[in-house]
């Protein structure tokens, strides 16, 4: 028997909110030929310095296959290019093109507007608390920052830079 179980279904609420937000962002970014995932990759690649595909995949929470497909899409759109690293010729880095930088800035504005619209449903004094709680749960060291070990695969695992077969 479950004691002290909250009346709200936490998993359903988080999943529903994530799905609705992802769907809205997907619709709003479509005119820029981006998805939320490709926007994350493009934005992360443009942060500065050499960023390998592996590092970008880790920062965006993507597995190897998804990262390769996303990079292919960004290259086909003319938003990014794979280049040999100056630091390690065995490694490919992802370089954002000038067109990709412009599109990334436009996408940043779209995402910021969607976030503002979503958070506008909350009273101003609750917004900061809501974001702080999600940050505490989901970021490094938070209770939901790292999945627990599970024999049954829920989704493709993220690839670690130290893992063999990582994204070059």
Buried (B, 14 or more C-beta within 10 A) or exposed (E): EEEEEEEEEEEEEBEEEEEEBEEBBBEBBEEBBBBBBBBBBBBBBBEEEBBBBBBBBBBBEBBBEBBBEBBEBBBEBEBBBBEEBEEEEEBBBBBBBEEBBEBBEBBBEBBEEBEEEBBEEEEEEEBEEEEEEBEEEEEEEEEEEEEEEEEEEEEEEBBEEEEEEBBB
